[in-house]
Amino acid sequence: MINKKEFTKIRKELETYDKQREVLINEGRALLKLSKCMIYSVHRDNLGETKGLLKQIKAAKFKLDKTAKKTKELSAEPSYSSALQEYAEAFSYYYFVMHKKLPSKKTLGVNSEDYLLGLCDLTGELGRRAVSLATKRQFKEVELIKDTVEEIYGEFLKFNLRNSQLRRKSDSIKWNLKKLEEIMYDIRQRS
């Protein structure tokens, strides 16, 4: 025969995990939303709003991290990683605009893969910012962005990335750099 008490215990464990997973997913969505709002706010140069979002985003990340640490399985949930990638992208974008450099992985409090995936996406946001700055004739800022993306690309070339999400996403850096080089070429042709 079977041990029914053991099955009852397993059922409760799974139910508890499902409830915690739903909480994690909802908290991850909240962090994703705040991250997107922060990126949009930085694009609009709305620093007052961005500072308010910065407080919210840090609180949302803290809450999400706390939930993810409840079990090893929760910290491995794809929704957790997705939220952290978006957070890394948003915070890095804000940090770059404010300090003209990238934050460290430690500053962000994320693992290496989520940090790198966030940087891949960051290069797209930096490209959009460069277009906006070029229309405002802020060419030194455009060049700084191009140089930064070029450095990121150079560092990614040193990795031995296999067929993974990181390798696929890192391809976008090359295309974003190409766009930035074209912008710089146009600027130099018109100067």
Secondary structure, DSSP 8 states (H G I E B T S, - for coil): ---HHHHHHHHHHHHHHHHHHHHHHHHHHHHHHHHHHHHHHHHTT-HHHHHHHHHHHHHHHHHHHHHHTT-HHHHT-HHHHHHHHHHHHHHHHHHHHHHSS---HHHHT--HHHHHHHHHHHHHHHHHHHHHHHHTT-HHHHHHHHHHHHHHHHHHHTS---SSHHHHHHHHHHHHHHHHHHHHHHHHHH-
